[in-house]
Amino acid sequence: MIDRPDVTETVQAEREGQATRVPLHEWTVEVVGGPDKGKKVTTRDSLVRVGSDAAGDLVLSDPTVSRRHLEVERLPQGLLLRDLGSRNGTFLDGRRVLQAFVTSGDKMELGKTKLAVKLAARATEVEVTGTESFGQLVGSSEKMRWVFTELRRIAREDMNLLVEGETGTGKELAARAVHQHSLRRHGAFKVVDCNLISEEKAERELFGGLRAGEHEDKGARGIFEAARGGTLFLDEVGELPLSVQGKLLRVLETREVPSLDGQPVAVDVRVIASTHRNLEEDVRQGRFRADLYFRLAVARVRLPPLRTRRDDIPTLSQALSRGMKASLELTPQTLALFEGYDWPGNVRELRNVLERGALMQETGNTSWLDFLAHTPKRTEGAEPATNVAAIVSGMPYHEAKDRVLADFERLYFAEIMREVAFDMKAAEQRTGLSMQSLYRLLKKNGLRLKDLKNAEGLEK
Ligand SMILES: Nc1ncnc2c1ncn2[C@@H]1O[C@H](COP(=O)(O)OP(=O)(O)OP(=O)(O)O)[C@@H](O)[C@H]1O
């Protein structure tokens, strides 16, 4: 249990802006062939991640599918399929692809599985706030302003909330902001790190138990009681052991915790839970209780990964660096580099990079930007996208991811440039990247084409 300081009533001044109406598309990725045939995910989010990993959005049991096999992103131009360095590859019309736009008739093949996508013909229009922050969350993209609109509505309604998202996307900040904007803001905000709650600890730390009539300061005070009148944040709720899930469910249903002398004590607490996992999948697999899931996910909000809202990067970088002790000058070139990076650790990683930059810039050292150009040497003769497991086995996550991505980029750009006969205009269209990003990525990957002369001019 982590007893972080209670949130005060102060809500950061929020930047006002013009509300806009944006279309929300519903779309589906469905398994149309293979062992998981019939399984599908329908969403209004912009990203569907497919693989055997339980954190994905469409989780496949096909053993020939990699843990993180591919993702499909809804962009204004259409649905973009991206292979994530899978072991057995992704195929479209029999051709191996690393990245391609897909439409309704297409069959994507991965291992023994076939997938199809379907975009609803009509989109629903929603009004999105013009305000570019909510509590301490900052974001100017439509995606984040939609999240702020939803969080603000949910905050007022006092319902339990499940916040989903990859690591570092701001789940805890979202929970704190909801508390700050709710009628409970004068009450406590208590955090439980569910990674640390074992069966033995749960009883005492979560539920405690006062003797009836006893003053709460004296009794064995569990975190539920400490949060009475306020909000309890269950961080990474998917990590709770099944036996503890049962006890938690009883407390949520009865709104009482058992006391030491048998007299139950009423607890009035709003629960906000977070997870980086796909809890619906955990329910299907029997790892998470369905009844508890429905109690927690009365409202659900998904925080989008930073790589799907790159237009937030300049706003976030400015906001995060303003809050730092040492000042950091962010040039347009640095911000452009940031926008081309995938940020596996999301906003937390961006904040860490900026903190490192602020410290190093004072000494004139620019090596804090080296991570952007990280291009490890490939094993001689190895096919980059086919032996990923061998290359990354035993590596720490971030290093492995950087390595796979670097290989992916080199293979991808080398292939595309050959396909378009080194015509940069055609490459721009084919990749969906801006000319500037294209030059930068070619250069970063050591692909020395004649056209790069222009790129050097561009970077001056
Ligand atoms: N939208 C945002 N605006 C400003 N800062 C953000 C935002 N999102 C995340 N951060 C920064 O990233 C850090 C991590 O955020 P937070 O702890 O809320 O993420 P999380 O999703 O709960 O991560 P984890 O799942 O790893 O616990 C925050 O301390 C904050 O500095």
The ligand as a Tripos MOL2 file, in Angstrom:
@<TRIPOS>MOLECULE
LIG
   31    33     1     0     0
SMALL
NO_CHARGES

@<TRIPOS>ATOM
      1 N1         -1.1660   14.0690  -20.1530 N.pl3     1 LIG1
      2 C1         -0.1550   14.3170  -19.3110 C.ar      1 LIG1
      3 N2          0.1760   15.5920  -19.0310 N.ar      1 LIG1
      4 C2          1.2130   15.8670  -18.2340 C.ar      1 LIG1
      5 N3          2.0000   14.9320  -17.6760 N.ar      1 LIG1
      6 C3          1.7200   13.6520  -17.9200 C.ar      1 LIG1
      7 C4          0.6250   13.2820  -18.7330 C.ar      1 LIG1
      8 N4          0.5820   11.9440  -18.7880 N.ar      1 LIG1
      9 C5          1.5850   11.4830  -18.0310 C.ar      1 LIG1
     10 N5          2.3000   12.5140  -17.5190 N.ar      1 LIG1
     11 C6          3.5620   12.4170  -16.7770 C.3       1 LIG1
     12 O1          3.9360   11.0490  -16.7570 O.3       1 LIG1
     13 C7          4.0900   10.6020  -15.4240 C.3       1 LIG1
     14 C8          3.4650    9.2450  -15.3040 C.3       1 LIG1
     15 O2          2.0760    9.3940  -15.2470 O.3       1 LIG1
     16 P1          1.1610    8.3820  -14.4390 P.3       1 LIG1
     17 O3          1.8800    7.8570  -13.2430 O.co2     1 LIG1
     18 O4         -0.1610    9.0120  -14.2420 O.co2     1 LIG1
     19 O5          1.0700    7.2250  -15.5480 O.3       1 LIG1
     20 P2          0.4340    5.7820  -15.3990 P.3       1 LIG1
     21 O6         -0.3110    5.5400  -16.6700 O.co2     1 LIG1
     22 O7         -0.3310    5.6770  -14.1220 O.co2     1 LIG1
     23 O8          1.7320    4.8900  -15.3900 O.3       1 LIG1
     24 P3          1.9420    3.4010  -14.7990 P.3       1 LIG1
     25 O9          0.9360    2.5250  -15.4720 O.co2     1 LIG1
     26 O10         3.3360    3.0660  -15.2330 O.co2     1 LIG1
     27 O11         1.7710    3.5130  -13.3290 O.co2     1 LIG1
     28 C9          3.4220   11.6490  -14.5630 C.3       1 LIG1
     29 O12         4.0730   11.8150  -13.3620 O.3       1 LIG1
     30 C10         3.5330   12.9080  -15.3700 C.3       1 LIG1
     31 O13         4.7820   13.5050  -15.1510 O.3       1 LIG1
@<TRIPOS>BOND
     1     1     2 1
     2     2     3 ar
     3     2     7 ar
     4     3     4 ar
     5     4     5 ar
     6     5     6 ar
     7     6     7 ar
     8     6    10 ar
     9     7     8 ar
    10     8     9 ar
    11     9    10 ar
    12    10    11 1
    13    11    12 1
    14    11    30 1
    15    12    13 1
    16    13    14 1
    17    13    28 1
    18    14    15 1
    19    15    16 1
    20    16    17 2
    21    16    18 1
    22    16    19 1
    23    19    20 1
    24    20    21 2
    25    20    22 1
    26    20    23 1
    27    23    24 1
    28    24    25 2
    29    24    26 1
    30    24    27 1
    31    28    29 1
    32    28    30 1
    33    30    31 1
@<TRIPOS>SUBSTRUCTURE
     1 LIG1         1 GROUP 0 **** ****
